């Protein structure tokens, strides 16, 4: 907190003052200390302020529809449909190329088998 000057010109550090007196009974009819803990007649803490804050937060945000929730949705992979070319649509050059690919695949298989044997 900030340091303030009093009317008499003295510096008052509010953070140090609050920390020094946090267990002192507060003036009023609420039965709390300076921190906000509920205390009994002897000054013992009955209910800490953190419990009060958590309960108040739970009441405010306890409604599931009020809570912001990020949902990660995983989409199934989209399969790209490849249209097989109809041979009637292929030109003679493309047909020849298709046949050579099939031959090349067979040759590669034979080479792989030969290298395994060695």
HUUR-V675973 format. One record per residue. NEAR is the number of other ideal C-beta (glycine too) atoms within 12 Angstrom. Layout:
NEAR
NEAR
This chain:
11
12
13
16
12
12
7
8
8
11
13
18
16
17
14
15
19
19
14
14
16
21
20
17
23
21
11
10
7
15
20
25
27
22
23
23
26
23
24
14
9
10
17
15
22
17
20
20
23
15
16
20
16
15
16
14
14
15
12
12
15
13
10
9
8
12
13
9
9
6
7
6
6
6
6
6
6
6
6
6
6
6
7
10
13
9
12
10
12
15
12
12
10
16
17
13
15
19
16
14
14
14
14
14
14
14
14
14
14
14
14
13
12
11
10
9
8
7
